[in-house]
Amino acid sequence: MDFLTDLARTPKPEDFPYGPGRAKYVKFAEGDIGVGVPKIFFEDPHQHNPKPGPKGQIHQWGLSPYGTGSKYVEEDSNYPAGDDMITSMQRKMTTQMSYGGPGQLQTPEKQFVEVLVERKKKQLESLNLDNLPKRDVIITIRLHLLNDKTGAPRIYRRFRVSAGIRLNVFQDKIVAPIMGWTRNLHAYTFTDFRDGSLFGPEESRHIDMVYLDGHGYDYLPDNKYMLAHLFSKEGDEIGYLYDFGDRWYHEMKLKKCPFRQIEKILDIDSSDGEVRIIEGRGMCPGENLHGVHGFREFIDKYENEGDYRKKQEQKREILGTPNYKSYHKPASLFDPFSFDMEWTQKLLNEALASPTSIPSGARSFKMPMRPDALDPTTWDDPTKAGKKLKKGQAIVREFDTEQDGLSGMLAKMGMGGHWEETVHTQRDKRAQTVCAMCGKPGGQELKQCSGCKRVLYCSRDHQRAHWKSHHKKQCTKEYIGK
């Protein structure tokens, strides 16, 4: 049913299993009888038993109905229906003044999911991981619904990583760069397909967090858990959703894939914690190209309709997106179907050697409307000046000085539209990072660079190797200021 029609229709008795404004567990605000609330939220969350979809996977805590959402019926039926996100936004618009404020209840949906989150936390507290965090795993990650005519994934990466890596570091320093996404630009979640539980960035201020209610309502903070918490054996699968707006669904497989050999959990003696990109196929879609369905149509047009000139235009469109800013090659040398291992390795190396991203200071494009807009002391009460940033944080702004006309002139003056992000000016906490050379999580065993004191290493050998290959220039110029 069209959501505007649904909003306007007269509520029916069957919409309220226990009567208007009544439920087994959640509470409704005064004046809210529960119009638009999915029936599952009227039940007791303590008794919630999530049901798997057609492929045996459980998504979004098992709360969202599985559906098609597009013409790609067969594969889409395994994922949450797109209508669920629209319905949640519709309800949010009509009830947002009644929930979440000082002295107010959380939304009924949030009350329900809070119980599921706490239940999952307790399960993880008692979970015995044995030696799994010390073992390496080989994983294949692919973009959902982007297959070629033979059914093989157009875009996948096969890589090796330690199961002991924190999930936030895994996403920021491993998954985003090897896939080709922009770090800290969009929100994301990991899904444990065994029970549908979600893990995502703590205190996220990514612009697409406005769509969170359409993607599970809440999640566990991913900086508190390891990759090892999301699987237990070869054959398990993990979900990864990038960008709540465009909805790029990925699947990570630790199993035999129709296009690759068996993925493995290595024994301890064979595990060294080092991140290795083994192989891949295809280049990452451009950011903000309307999700997997939009990009699938983009690729269909590229393959079947475009002449050389049109193909070049399409390639330039991809190369003009934020995640290809550092891809300094002309459109004529860009092939969306070929994997560029050299560039991907460069992105991974840069991510490993940099501080972990700050979700509360997510990357975004700003267009100041007044001269003092860039001064953080003017944002709120002037008496709170300097309290916008935590200790060891700074705001970084990037202006495109290569633009033509007035925009370029303003950029050279440090004015006008720009990209902005909050970054760390001190080294990461040892438990929240990895070796800058190899990507091994080492906790208190990691040793910092004696010069800049900003990066950490798992061994002297890796510190020396990284100094020669990368850090010598970074340390002396960027950090020490010479």
SEBA-863757 format. One record per residue (C-alpha): x, y, z. Coordinates in steps of 0.25 Angstrom, whole numbers, plus 5000, padded with zeros to 4 digits. Example, Ala and Ser with C-alpha at 12.3 -4.5 7.8 and 13.67 -1.06 7.14 Angstrom:
! SEBA-863757
+------+------+------+
!   xx !   yy !   zz !
+------+------+------+
! 5049 ! 4982 ! 5031 !
! 5055 ! 4996 ! 5029 !
+------+------+------+
END
This chain:
! SEBA-863757
+------+------+------+
!   xx !   yy !   zz !
+------+------+------+
! 5000 ! 5000 ! 5000 !
! 5005 ! 5014 ! 4997 !
! 5010 ! 5020 ! 5010 !
! 5002 ! 5033 ! 5008 !
! 4989 ! 5025 ! 5006 !
! 4993 ! 5017 ! 5018 !
! 4995 ! 5030 ! 5026 !
! 4981 ! 5035 ! 5022 !
! 4973 ! 5023 ! 5024 !
! 4964 ! 5021 ! 5036 !
! 4971 ! 5011 ! 5046 !
! 4964 ! 4998 ! 5047 !
! 4963 ! 4989 ! 5060 !
! 4973 ! 4978 ! 5054 !
! 4983 ! 4989 ! 5054 !
! 4983 ! 4988 ! 5070 !
! 4985 ! 4974 ! 5075 !
! 4982 ! 4978 ! 5089 !
! 4974 ! 4991 ! 5087 !
! 4978 ! 5005 ! 5083 !
! 4990 ! 5010 ! 5090 !
! 4992 ! 4997 ! 5098 !
! 5003 ! 4986 ! 5096 !
! 5009 ! 4975 ! 5104 !
! 5022 ! 4982 ! 5108 !
! 5024 ! 4996 ! 5101 !
! 5018 ! 5009 ! 5106 !
! 5011 ! 5019 ! 5097 !
! 5012 ! 5034 ! 5099 !
! 4999 ! 5041 ! 5102 !
! 4991 ! 5043 ! 5089 !
! 4998 ! 5032 ! 5082 !
! 4990 ! 5020 ! 5080 !
! 5000 ! 5013 ! 5071 !
! 4996 ! 5016 ! 5057 !
! 5007 ! 5011 ! 5047 !
! 5014 ! 5003 ! 5058 !
! 5017 ! 4989 ! 5052 !
! 5009 ! 4978 ! 5060 !
! 5022 ! 4971 ! 5065 !
! 5024 ! 4983 ! 5074 !
! 5011 ! 4981 ! 5082 !
! 5017 ! 4967 ! 5086 !
! 5027 ! 4965 ! 5098 !
! 5041 ! 4966 ! 5093 !
! 5046 ! 4957 ! 5104 !
! 5039 ! 4946 ! 5096 !
! 5043 ! 4950 ! 5082 !
! 5048 ! 4939 ! 5074 !
! 5054 ! 4944 ! 5061 !
! 5050 ! 4936 ! 5048 !
! 5061 ! 4935 ! 5037 !
! 5058 ! 4939 ! 5022 !
! 5058 ! 4930 ! 5010 !
! 5073 ! 4928 ! 5011 !
! 5074 ! 4925 ! 5025 !
! 5079 ! 4939 ! 5029 !
! 5072 ! 4948 ! 5040 !
! 5073 ! 4963 ! 5037 !
! 5070 ! 4975 ! 5046 !
! 5067 ! 4967 ! 5059 !
! 5057 ! 4959 ! 5051 !
! 5047 ! 4971 ! 5052 !
! 5046 ! 4975 ! 5038 !
! 5038 ! 4967 ! 5028 !
! 5045 ! 4961 ! 5016 !
! 5040 ! 4966 ! 5003 !
! 5044 ! 4969 ! 4988 !
! 5045 ! 4984 ! 4988 !
! 5049 ! 4984 ! 4973 !
! 5048 ! 4976 ! 4960 !
! 5060 ! 4967 ! 4965 !
! 5050 ! 4958 ! 4972 !
! 5058 ! 4946 ! 4975 !
! 5070 ! 4952 ! 4982 !
! 5062 ! 4963 ! 4988 !
! 5053 ! 4954 ! 4995 !
! 5064 ! 4950 ! 5005 !
! 5066 ! 4965 ! 5010 !
! 5056 ! 4974 ! 5018 !
! 5046 ! 4981 ! 5009 !
! 5049 ! 4995 ! 5006 !
! 5034 ! 4999 ! 5009 !
! 5038 ! 4997 ! 5024 !
! 5048 ! 5009 ! 5024 !
! 5037 ! 5018 ! 5018 !
! 5027 ! 5014 ! 5028 !
! 5037 ! 5016 ! 5039 !
! 5040 ! 5030 ! 5034 !
! 5025 ! 5033 ! 5032 !
! 5022 ! 5030 ! 5047 !
! 5034 ! 5038 ! 5051 !
! 5029 ! 5050 ! 5044 !
! 5015 ! 5049 ! 5051 !
! 5020 ! 5046 ! 5066 !
! 5034 ! 5052 ! 5067 !
! 5029 ! 5063 ! 5077 !
! 5024 ! 5052 ! 5086 !
! 5036 ! 5044 ! 5089 !
! 5051 ! 5045 ! 5092 !
! 5051 ! 5058 ! 5099 !
! 5054 ! 5062 ! 5113 !
! 5044 ! 5054 ! 5122 !
! 5038 ! 5047 ! 5110 !
! 5038 ! 5032 ! 5107 !
! 5046 ! 5026 ! 5096 !
! 5038 ! 5022 ! 5084 !
! 5031 ! 5008 ! 5085 !
! 5040 ! 5003 ! 5075 !
! 5053 ! 5007 ! 5082 !
! 5047 ! 5002 ! 5095 !
! 5045 ! 4988 ! 5089 !
! 5059 ! 4988 ! 5082 !
! 5066 ! 4992 ! 5095 !
! 5062 ! 4979 ! 5101 !
! 5068 ! 4972 ! 5090 !
! 5081 ! 4979 ! 5091 !
! 5082 ! 4976 ! 5106 !
! 5079 ! 4962 ! 5103 !
! 5090 ! 4961 ! 5093 !
! 5100 ! 4968 ! 5102 !
! 5097 ! 4958 ! 5113 !
! 5099 ! 4946 ! 5103 !
! 5112 ! 4952 ! 5098 !
! 5117 ! 4954 ! 5112 !
! 5116 ! 4939 ! 5115 !
! 5121 ! 4935 ! 5101 !
! 5134 ! 4927 ! 5101 !
! 5142 ! 4930 ! 5089 !
! 5154 ! 4921 ! 5093 !
! 5166 ! 4924 ! 5084 !
! 5157 ! 4930 ! 5072 !
! 5162 ! 4944 ! 5074 !
! 5176 ! 4940 ! 5072 !
! 5173 ! 4933 ! 5059 !
! 5173 ! 4939 ! 5045 !
! 5161 ! 4937 ! 5035 !
! 5160 ! 4937 ! 5020 !
! 5147 ! 4945 ! 5016 !
! 5140 ! 4948 ! 5003 !
! 5132 ! 4960 ! 5003 !
! 5123 ! 4963 ! 4992 !
! 5112 ! 4974 ! 4988 !
! 5098 ! 4968 ! 4988 !
! 5091 ! 4968 ! 4975 !
! 5102 ! 4972 ! 4966 !
! 5105 ! 4959 ! 4958 !
! 5109 ! 4957 ! 4943 !
! 5102 ! 4949 ! 4933 !
! 5108 ! 4936 ! 4938 !
! 5103 ! 4939 ! 4952 !
! 5117 ! 4942 ! 4958 !
! 5119 ! 4955 ! 4966 !
! 5123 ! 4967 ! 4959 !
! 5130 ! 4973 ! 4971 !
! 5136 ! 4965 ! 4982 !
! 5149 ! 4965 ! 4991 !
! 5156 ! 4953 ! 4997 !
! 5165 ! 4956 ! 5008 !
! 5171 ! 4951 ! 5021 !
! 5170 ! 4958 ! 5035 !
! 5171 ! 4955 ! 5050 !
! 5158 ! 4950 ! 5056 !
! 5162 ! 4958 ! 5068 !
! 5161 ! 4972 ! 5062 !
! 5151 ! 4982 ! 5067 !
! 5138 ! 4983 ! 5058 !
! 5140 ! 4998 ! 5057 !
! 5154 ! 4997 ! 5053 !
! 5151 ! 4986 ! 5044 !
! 5141 ! 4995 ! 5037 !
! 5149 ! 5007 ! 5037 !
! 5163 ! 5002 ! 5033 !
! 5160 ! 4989 ! 5026 !
! 5146 ! 4988 ! 5019 !
! 5144 ! 5002 ! 5015 !
! 5157 ! 5004 ! 5008 !
! 5158 ! 4990 ! 5002 !
! 5144 ! 4992 ! 4996 !
! 5147 ! 5006 ! 4992 !
! 5137 ! 5013 ! 5001 !
! 5140 ! 5027 ! 5007 !
! 5144 ! 5025 ! 5022 !
! 5135 ! 5032 ! 5032 !
! 5125 ! 5038 ! 5021 !
! 5113 ! 5029 ! 5023 !
! 5107 ! 5020 ! 5034 !
! 5108 ! 5005 ! 5034 !
! 5104 ! 4993 ! 5042 !
! 5109 ! 4979 ! 5043 !
! 5099 ! 4967 ! 5044 !
! 5101 ! 4954 ! 5052 !
! 5092 ! 4946 ! 5042 !
! 5090 ! 4935 ! 5053 !
! 5081 ! 4944 ! 5061 !
! 5079 ! 4957 ! 5053 !
! 5087 ! 4966 ! 5064 !
! 5093 ! 4979 ! 5059 !
! 5106 ! 4986 ! 5062 !
! 5109 ! 5000 ! 5058 !
! 5117 ! 5013 ! 5061 !
! 5116 ! 5019 ! 5075 !
! 5111 ! 5033 ! 5075 !
! 5110 ! 5034 ! 5060 !
! 5107 ! 5047 ! 5054 !
! 5107 ! 5042 ! 5039 !
! 5097 ! 5049 ! 5031 !
! 5089 ! 5036 ! 5027 !
! 5086 ! 5033 ! 5042 !
! 5073 ! 5039 ! 5040 !
! 5069 ! 5026 ! 5033 !
! 5073 ! 5017 ! 5045 !
! 5059 ! 5014 ! 5049 !
! 5058 ! 5007 ! 5035 !
! 5070 ! 4999 ! 5038 !
! 5067 ! 4992 ! 5052 !
! 5065 ! 5004 ! 5061 !
! 5077 ! 5002 ! 5069 !
! 5090 ! 4994 ! 5070 !
! 5101 ! 4990 ! 5079 !
! 5114 ! 4999 ! 5079 !
! 5124 ! 4992 ! 5070 !
! 5136 ! 4998 ! 5077 !
! 5133 ! 4988 ! 5089 !
! 5133 ! 4975 ! 5081 !
! 5142 ! 4968 ! 5071 !
! 5140 ! 4961 ! 5058 !
! 5141 ! 4948 ! 5066 !
! 5128 ! 4951 ! 5072 !
! 5120 ! 4950 ! 5059 !
! 5124 ! 4936 ! 5055 !
! 5128 ! 4923 ! 5061 !
! 5132 ! 4913 ! 5050 !
! 5135 ! 4912 ! 5035 !
! 5122 ! 4914 ! 5027 !
! 5116 ! 4925 ! 5035 !
! 5112 ! 4938 ! 5028 !
! 5112 ! 4953 ! 5033 !
! 5104 ! 4964 ! 5028 !
! 5110 ! 4978 ! 5025 !
! 5101 ! 4990 ! 5021 !
! 5108 ! 5002 ! 5017 !
! 5100 ! 5016 ! 5015 !
! 5086 ! 5015 ! 5021 !
! 5081 ! 5024 ! 5010 !
! 5087 ! 5017 ! 4997 !
! 5086 ! 5003 ! 5005 !
! 5099 ! 4996 ! 4999 !
! 5097 ! 4982 ! 5005 !
! 5109 ! 4973 ! 5006 !
! 5111 ! 4959 ! 5010 !
! 5123 ! 4953 ! 5016 !
! 5125 ! 4938 ! 5015 !
! 5134 ! 4928 ! 5022 !
! 5129 ! 4917 ! 5013 !
! 5130 ! 4911 ! 5000 !
! 5126 ! 4920 ! 4989 !
! 5122 ! 4917 ! 4975 !
! 5133 ! 4925 ! 4970 !
! 5144 ! 4923 ! 4980 !
! 5150 ! 4912 ! 4988 !
! 5147 ! 4909 ! 5003 !
! 5149 ! 4920 ! 5012 !
! 5157 ! 4917 ! 5025 !
! 5159 ! 4919 ! 5039 !
! 5174 ! 4917 ! 5041 !
! 5180 ! 4911 ! 5053 !
! 5188 ! 4919 ! 5063 !
! 5202 ! 4914 ! 5057 !
! 5198 ! 4919 ! 5043 !
! 5192 ! 4932 ! 5048 !
! 5201 ! 4945 ! 5049 !
! 5190 ! 4955 ! 5049 !
! 5194 ! 4962 ! 5037 !
! 5184 ! 4968 ! 5027 !
! 5185 ! 4963 ! 5013 !
! 5177 ! 4966 ! 5001 !
! 5177 ! 4953 ! 4993 !
! 5169 ! 4956 ! 4981 !
! 5157 ! 4964 ! 4976 !
! 5148 ! 4967 ! 4964 !
! 5142 ! 4980 ! 4959 !
! 5143 ! 4994 ! 4965 !
! 5135 ! 5000 ! 4975 !
! 5122 ! 5008 ! 4971 !
! 5123 ! 5023 ! 4973 !
! 5117 ! 5029 ! 4986 !
! 5103 ! 5034 ! 4985 !
! 5100 ! 5027 ! 4972 !
! 5086 ! 5022 ! 4977 !
! 5089 ! 5009 ! 4983 !
! 5091 ! 4995 ! 4977 !
! 5078 ! 4996 ! 4968 !
! 5082 ! 5009 ! 4962 !
! 5096 ! 5005 ! 4960 !
! 5091 ! 4992 ! 4954 !
! 5084 ! 5000 ! 4944 !
! 5096 ! 5009 ! 4942 !
! 5104 ! 4996 ! 4938 !
! 5094 ! 4990 ! 4929 !
! 5094 ! 5003 ! 4922 !
! 5109 ! 5004 ! 4921 !
! 5109 ! 4989 ! 4915 !
! 5098 ! 4990 ! 4906 !
! 5095 ! 5004 ! 4901 !
! 5107 ! 5013 ! 4902 !
! 5116 ! 5016 ! 4891 !
! 5130 ! 5020 ! 4894 !
! 5127 ! 5035 ! 4897 !
! 5115 ! 5031 ! 4906 !
! 5124 ! 5021 ! 4913 !
! 5134 ! 5031 ! 4916 !
! 5123 ! 5040 ! 4922 !
! 5119 ! 5029 ! 4931 !
! 5133 ! 5027 ! 4936 !
! 5135 ! 5041 ! 4938 !
! 5123 ! 5041 ! 4947 !
! 5128 ! 5030 ! 4955 !
! 5142 ! 5037 ! 4956 !
! 5135 ! 5050 ! 4961 !
! 5129 ! 5044 ! 4973 !
! 5136 ! 5045 ! 4987 !
! 5142 ! 5032 ! 4988 !
! 5150 ! 5034 ! 4975 !
! 5156 ! 5047 ! 4979 !
! 5170 ! 5040 ! 4981 !
! 5169 ! 5032 ! 4968 !
! 5178 ! 5040 ! 4959 !
! 5176 ! 5033 ! 4946 !
! 5168 ! 5038 ! 4934 !
! 5155 ! 5032 ! 4930 !
! 5161 ! 5025 ! 4918 !
! 5169 ! 5017 ! 4928 !
! 5158 ! 5013 ! 4937 !
! 5151 ! 5000 ! 4936 !
! 5139 ! 4998 ! 4945 !
! 5140 ! 4983 ! 4943 !
! 5155 ! 4981 ! 4946 !
! 5160 ! 4981 ! 4960 !
! 5172 ! 4991 ! 4963 !
! 5180 ! 4984 ! 4973 !
! 5191 ! 4995 ! 4974 !
! 5181 ! 5006 ! 4977 !
! 5173 ! 4997 ! 4987 !
! 5186 ! 4994 ! 4994 !
! 5190 ! 5008 ! 4995 !
! 5176 ! 5011 ! 5001 !
! 5178 ! 5000 ! 5011 !
! 5192 ! 5005 ! 5015 !
! 5188 ! 5019 ! 5017 !
! 5176 ! 5015 ! 5026 !
! 5185 ! 5006 ! 5034 !
! 5195 ! 5017 ! 5036 !
! 5185 ! 5027 ! 5041 !
! 5176 ! 5029 ! 5053 !
! 5163 ! 5022 ! 5054 !
! 5152 ! 5031 ! 5049 !
! 5142 ! 5038 ! 5059 !
! 5128 ! 5035 ! 5056 !
! 5123 ! 5047 ! 5064 !
! 5131 ! 5056 ! 5055 !
! 5127 ! 5049 ! 5042 !
! 5132 ! 5054 ! 5029 !
! 5121 ! 5064 ! 5022 !
! 5120 ! 5075 ! 5012 !
! 5118 ! 5089 ! 5018 !
! 5113 ! 5101 ! 5011 !
! 5115 ! 5113 ! 5021 !
! 5104 ! 5124 ! 5020 !
! 5112 ! 5134 ! 5028 !
! 5126 ! 5139 ! 5030 !
! 5128 ! 5133 ! 5045 !
! 5121 ! 5120 ! 5042 !
! 5135 ! 5113 ! 5042 !
! 5138 ! 5118 ! 5056 !
! 5133 ! 5107 ! 5066 !
! 5132 ! 5117 ! 5077 !
! 5120 ! 5123 ! 5070 !
! 5112 ! 5110 ! 5068 !
! 5105 ! 5110 ! 5082 !
! 5105 ! 5118 ! 5095 !
! 5119 ! 5126 ! 5094 !
! 5121 ! 5122 ! 5109 !
! 5123 ! 5108 ! 5104 !
! 5134 ! 5111 ! 5094 !
! 5144 ! 5101 ! 5092 !
! 5136 ! 5089 ! 5098 !
! 5131 ! 5085 ! 5084 !
! 5143 ! 5076 ! 5083 !
! 5149 ! 5066 ! 5092 !
! 5164 ! 5066 ! 5096 !
! 5172 ! 5061 ! 5085 !
! 5162 ! 5065 ! 5074 !
! 5163 ! 5075 ! 5063 !
! 5154 ! 5079 ! 5051 !
! 5160 ! 5077 ! 5037 !
! 5154 ! 5085 ! 5025 !
! 5157 ! 5082 ! 5011 !
! 5155 ! 5092 ! 5000 !
! 5155 ! 5089 ! 4985 !
! 5165 ! 5100 ! 4980 !
! 5164 ! 5094 ! 4966 !
! 5150 ! 5099 ! 4964 !
! 5148 ! 5110 ! 4953 !
! 5142 ! 5124 ! 4955 !
! 5137 ! 5129 ! 4969 !
! 5137 ! 5115 ! 4975 !
! 5151 ! 5113 ! 4973 !
! 5155 ! 5127 ! 4978 !
! 5147 ! 5125 ! 4991 !
! 5154 ! 5112 ! 4993 !
! 5168 ! 5118 ! 4992 !
! 5163 ! 5128 ! 5002 !
! 5158 ! 5117 ! 5011 !
! 5144 ! 5120 ! 5009 !
! 5132 ! 5114 ! 5003 !
! 5127 ! 5100 ! 5001 !
! 5137 ! 5089 ! 5007 !
! 5138 ! 5076 ! 5013 !
! 5139 ! 5075 ! 5028 !
! 5143 ! 5064 ! 5038 !
! 5147 ! 5063 ! 5052 !
! 5160 ! 5055 ! 5054 !
! 5169 ! 5050 ! 5065 !
! 5182 ! 5058 ! 5068 !
! 5187 ! 5048 ! 5077 !
! 5190 ! 5033 ! 5075 !
! 5178 ! 5023 ! 5076 !
! 5176 ! 5015 ! 5089 !
! 5184 ! 5002 ! 5088 !
! 5171 ! 4993 ! 5089 !
! 5165 ! 5002 ! 5078 !
! 5175 ! 5001 ! 5067 !
! 5184 ! 4992 ! 5059 !
! 5199 ! 4991 ! 5055 !
! 5201 ! 5003 ! 5045 !
! 5209 ! 4994 ! 5036 !
! 5202 ! 4980 ! 5036 !
! 5188 ! 4982 ! 5042 !
! 5190 ! 4973 ! 5054 !
! 5182 ! 4976 ! 5066 !
! 5192 ! 4975 ! 5078 !
! 5186 ! 4982 ! 5090 !
! 5196 ! 4987 ! 5100 !
! 5207 ! 4980 ! 5092 !
! 5207 ! 4990 ! 5082 !
! 5218 ! 5000 ! 5083 !
! 5217 ! 5015 ! 5078 !
! 5227 ! 5022 ! 5069 !
! 5237 ! 5030 ! 5078 !
! 5236 ! 5042 ! 5069 !
! 5222 ! 5046 ! 5066 !
! 5216 ! 5037 ! 5077 !
! 5204 ! 5036 ! 5068 !
! 5205 ! 5022 ! 5061 !
! 5207 ! 5008 ! 5067 !
! 5214 ! 4995 ! 5063 !
! 5214 ! 4981 ! 5066 !
! 5229 ! 4979 ! 5065 !
! 5242 ! 4987 ! 5063 !
! 5244 ! 4980 ! 5049 !
! 5230 ! 4986 ! 5045 !
! 5233 ! 4999 ! 5050 !
! 5246 ! 5000 ! 5042 !
! 5240 ! 4995 ! 5030 !
! 5228 ! 5005 ! 5031 !
! 5238 ! 5016 ! 5034 !
! 5245 ! 5013 ! 5020 !
! 5232 ! 5011 ! 5012 !
! 5223 ! 5022 ! 5018 !
! 5225 ! 5028 ! 5032 !
! 5238 ! 5035 ! 5030 !
! 5231 ! 5046 ! 5022 !
! 5218 ! 5046 ! 5030 !
! 5225 ! 5046 ! 5043 !
! 5235 ! 5058 ! 5040 !
! 5226 ! 5067 ! 5032 !
! 5211 ! 5064 ! 5037 !
! 5214 ! 5061 ! 5052 !
! 5227 ! 5068 ! 5056 !
! 5224 ! 5080 ! 5047 !
! 5238 ! 5080 ! 5041 !
+------+------+------+
END
